[in-house]
Amino acid sequence: VQLQASGGGLVQAGGSLRLSCVDSGWLFSNYAVGWFRQAPGKEREFIAAITESGLSRYYTDPVKDRFAVSRDNAKNTVYLQMNSLKPDDTAVYYCAAVALGTTPLWRMTEDGMEYWGKGTLVTVSS
């Protein structure tokens, strides 16, 4: 599994961006994927996740109802659609993968992830 996140950029508050997380490996469908972000001066936080099949998703409160995670296993890609962006969403966004098994998505943790991609910077201007 080799992940690469992309799609970040500068956007005005209220706007939208779609991030992509592509795996150049060949076992992508065996892994759940989580999205994390790290704002300037803050610790990295878990924000969303999707199961291996894509049938289940989880969002933390700061992004619930604004962000949507999806995946296309045929393209080895997970997406994070971000709508109604706020300046507080400014951060470097990372995707990470883990063979989650029966562990529920809400228990996904930064320390538990097996593979990380390089981040992509999202800047939301007011």
Buried (B, 14 or more C-beta within 10 A) or exposed (E): BEBEBBBBEEBEEEBEBEBBBBBEBEEBEEBBBBBBBBBEEEEBBBBBBBBBEBEEBBBBEBBEEBBBBEBEBEEBBBBBBBBEBBEEBBBBBBBBBBEBEEEEBEEBEBEEBEBBBEBBEBBBEE
